[in-house]
Amino acid sequence: SAIYDIMSILLSMHTHPSCFSAGLSQFSFIQQRLQLDIVIAIDVSSKTTGERLAQVADSISKLTRQFTFDRNDNRHVRLGIVTFAKERKLVEPDITSFDDAMRALEKVTTTTEEVAYLTRKTEDKNVTKIADYIKGSETQIITIAASDDNEVQQMLEKISSPQMSFELSDHNLIENILDSLCQANCYCPLKWHQLVLNGRRYGECFFFTKIDANWNAARSACKRIRSDSHLVHVSSEEEHEALRDLAIATHKQLDNPNPIHYHIGLSYSEELETYTWEGGANDVTFSNWDTNYPDLSKGKCVRAELKSETEVVWRNVPCSKTASKTGTVEDLTWFLSESEFKETCRKKLSACLNV
């Protein structure tokens, strides 16, 4: 029985960053601001009925209606459509408008050829290796299965990017695909670490500067590296754990016997008589204080410190006194202007981490 029964595969390769979120909530975005290269591959083998093909065309129509194709817009989608059965066929390599996409879909018809298929017993491991290679190059793979067979869905999940395997019958299919495309459009610059939780990307990037600095100096270092970055805001247990793992991994790479402690963007405001995040936010909904902390007698600024090989806690430190073996981690906010940001997402995950 055919296991590799795919209605369509989308390969999306990001070109510029554009997605952010607030806290760890699901981020929303305006689809017309996507900036992606997308290839849609459609199964036109004999197992694809005319009804299924019509469903595929309808879904692609609804999807592409959300895109901006205008090359004069600095954020636009470049789209191509291919079909496959026994052999692949390039239907249209460079679609420049919604009408072009519709004309390309009119050329898509089923064939009498059998598609190459896989079963659990005859799985071609080269397929998953190729998929892994593609994903390793920062290209995202979205799969949409026509079959209700669990085996089909499991096989497609193996080649798709995390949380990007769907079924043609899904009620929220278009919404899910658009969300996946937004995920593909959300990434960090070279050498910056992106916040990824349970396979989902968030618009927060971290960078270790690995300098010995006090809190004030670390805050200034963030601005020197990127004017739009600042000391990190830690908003949840999940984010805290991700930063802890990053700090521990960095410490191991440095092969340094001294622990790496890192500054966070939290300090005590005498005016407000409370702790606030850098930038004035006083909604401190998450904390990870060590026993007997906070303790203002130790200082008004806050640093995350490695208490053991696997535990990181928050402690007060002087804002100006130099602390030994303290690195700097920054969290990047990509958009330089608030107005441009609002065109892309409703919410912002802003935090610069200074370690």
N, C-alpha and C positions, 0 to 999 in steps of 0.2 A: 504494500500500500504506500502511496506517496506521503512522505512525511514533510518533505521540503516544499510544502504547498503554500507559497507566499503570494499574497495579492499585490503588495507593493513594499518596496524597501526605500527609505529615504536616507541618503547620505548627506549630512549637512556639515560643512566645514566653516568654522567661524573665521571672520576676517578682522573684526574690531569688537571691543568689549561694549556691552550696552545694558546689562541687567544687574539690578541690585535689589536687595530686600531689606525690610525693617526687622530688626531683631532676627529671630529665626522663623518668622512667619512665611507663608508661601508668597513669593513676590508676584506682583501683577505688572503688566507691561502693555504697551501699545504695539500691536503687531506690525503696524505700518512703519515702525522704526527699526525693524529687523535689518541686519546687515550680514547676509549669509550667501554662500554658494551652496545650492541645493540640487541634488540629482534624484529624480524619482524613477525607480525601476519597477516595472509592472510585469507580473506573470501573465503571459498570453498563451500558455500551453493549452492543450486540449481539455484539461481539467477545469479550466476557467470558463464558466458558462457566460452566455451573453448577459444574463441578469447580474452576475457578479461583476462583470466588466463595467456595466452601467453604474453599479454602486461605487466602484472605484472612481470612475469619471466624475460622478456627482461629488464625491468626497474631495477630489483634487480641485474641482471647480470652487467649492466652498472655501477650501484652504487658500488657493491662490488669489481669491478675491481680497484677502486680507493683506496682500503684499504690496510694497511699493517697488515698481520696476524702473522708475525714472532714473537713468544713470546720472542725471544732473543733481539728484538728491544725494547728499553724502552718506545716507543710509538707505541702501536699496538691496533687493534680492536678485541674484543671478540664478536662473533656473534652467535645468535641462531635463529631458524625459527620454528614457530608454525602455525597451521591452526585452523580455527574455523568455525563451522556451528551450529548444535544443541549442539555439544560438542567440546571441544578443543582437539587438538592432538599435541604432541611434535614431530616434524619432525626430528630436529637435534639440540641438546642443546649446542654443543660446536664446531663450525666450525673453523678450523685452517688453511684453505687455500682457495683460489678462486675455485679450483677444487672441494673441499668439498662442497662449496656453490652451485655449479652447480649440483652436484650429489643429494644434498638435494632438489633442485628445481624439479628435475625429479620425485621425490616421491610425489609431490604436485598435486593432482587431485581433480576435483569437486565431490560433493556427491549429493544425491537426497534429502538431509535434508534441511529444511528451517532454515535460520539463525534467531536468536531472533531479533525482530525488534521493532522499536519505531515509534510512530506517535506523532503529537502535542497533541492529546487527551489522548494518553496512555503512555506518556513519563515516563520511569522508572527513577525516580529521584536518585535512588541508583547508577545508572551508572555514572551520573555526580558527585555524591559525591565520588565515588571510584576514578574517574579521578582526582578530586581535591585533594584527599588524596595522590595519586601518585605524582602529581605535587608538592605538599607540601613537599615531601621528596627529592626535587631537581632533580627529574627525569623529563625529557622532553618527551612530547607525540607529535608525528608527525602523522597526518592522511592524507590519500590519498583516495579521493572519486572516485568511478567508475561512479556514476550516475551524470547526468547533472541537476538533480532536485535541485532547490534552497533550498528546505526543507532539503534535505540530507546534503548539504554543511553547512547549518546553524546548524544542529544538531552536525555535526562533529566539527565545530568550538567551540562548547561548551565544548567538552572534550579535544581538542588539546591545546597545549601550545600557547601563543600569537604568531601570525604570522607564525604558523606552520601547517596550514590546507591547503591542495592542492587538485588538481584534477588530475586524471590519464592522462587526455588529455592536461594538461599544456605543452606548448612548452619547457619551461625551467625547467621541473620537476626535473631532476637529479641535476641540478645546485641549485635549491631551497632546495632540501633535503640536499645536501652537506653543504649548507650555514646554515641550521638549525642544522645539526650535529656539525658544528663549533661553533654555538651558545651554544649548550649543553656542548661543551668542554671548554667554556670560563666562568670562575667563580672566586670568590675571597675566600681567606682563612677565617676561622672563626673570627667573630667580625669585619671584614672589610666590608665596604659598597660598593657594585658594582654600577657603573654608568649604569642605565637602562633608555632609552628614548623611549617612545612609544612602550614599550614591547620588545625593542631590547637591547641586552647586549653589553657593550663595555669593552675593556680590561683596565679598569681603576678602581682602588680600593681606598677607602678612610678610614682613621682611625683617630678618635678623641683621642688624648692623655690626654686632659683635664688638662693641666698644665698651670700655670701662667708663661709665658716666653716672652722674647723679640724676635725679628725676628732672630737674629743670634743664640740664644739659641734654638729656635724652629727648625731652619734648622739643627742644630747638633742633636737635638732629633730625627729627622727623620732617620738619619743615624744610630743612636744607636738602634732604633727599628728594622729597616731592612736596611742593607747596600745598597740595591738596590732601596731605596725610597728617595724621595725628596719633597720639597715644591711644591704645586700644580701649574700647568699651566692651566689657565682658557681660553679655546679657543673659546667659543661660548656663546650666550645668554642661550641656552638650558642647557649647563653644569653649567653656573652660577646659574640658577634657581634650578637645582638639588642640588647643594651645599648649596644654601640658605635654601632650604627645610630641608636638613639634619641638618644644624646648628640650625634652629628653633626647629626642633623635639628634638634634643639633649638638647637644652636649657630647653624645657618643662620637659624632663625626669629628669633633674638635680634639678628642682624646686628651681632655683637660681634667686633671684630678679635682679642680675646684668646681663647685656647682654653678650653673648658670641661673642667676636670678633675673627676673625681667620686670621692668616698670610697666604699670598699667595706667590708664588715663584717669585715675581716681585720686581725689585729694579733698581735704577738709576745707570748707568755706566758712570763715569766721562770720561773714556777713549773713549767710543763710543758716548758720549753725547746723550744718549737715554735710555729708559727703556728696560731692557732685562729680560728674564725668567732665573731662575736658570739653570745653565748648559751652558749659553752663547747664547741661542736662542733669537734673537731680532725681530722675526716676530710677534709682538704684534698686532694681527688682531682684537682682541676684547678687550674692556675696559668698565668699569662701574664706572667711577670717580664720586664722589659727586660734587655738585656745588662748584666752586672756587678751584677745584683740577684738575690736580696734582699741588702740592705746595711744592717745594723742601725746603722751609724754615722750613717746619714741619718735614722733614726727607727724607732720600733717599730710604727707604724700604716701602713696601705697605702692608696694612692690610685691609681686608674686615670687615666692621662694620655694626652691626644691627642699622639702622637709625630709624626704626619703627618695629612694630610687623611683617610686611610682606616685608620690604624693606631692602636690603643690598647694601651698596655702598663701593667704594674703597677710602681710604685716606692714605696720607703719614704719616709715623711714623718713629721715630729714630730707627736705626737698633740695637742699644745696650741698649737703655733705657727700663727698665721693664715697661710693660703695664699691667694694672690691668685686672683680669678675662679674660685672653686670653688663649684659649685652643690650641691644636695642632692637625691638621688633616693631615695625610700623604696620598699620592697617590702612589700606589705600581706599580713598573715595575717588572713583575715576572721573566723575563729571566736575568740570571746573566751574560751571555756573549752575545755580539752582534752577534757572528757567530751562536750561537744556536737559537737566535731569528729569524735570517734571514731564517733559515730552516723552520720556522713555519708560518711566515707572511711577507708580503712585507713592512708593515708600523707599526709604533709603537705609541701607545697612551701613552705618558710618562708624568706623572705629579705627584708630591707628594704634597699633600695639608697640609699646616701647619696652623692650626687655633689657 
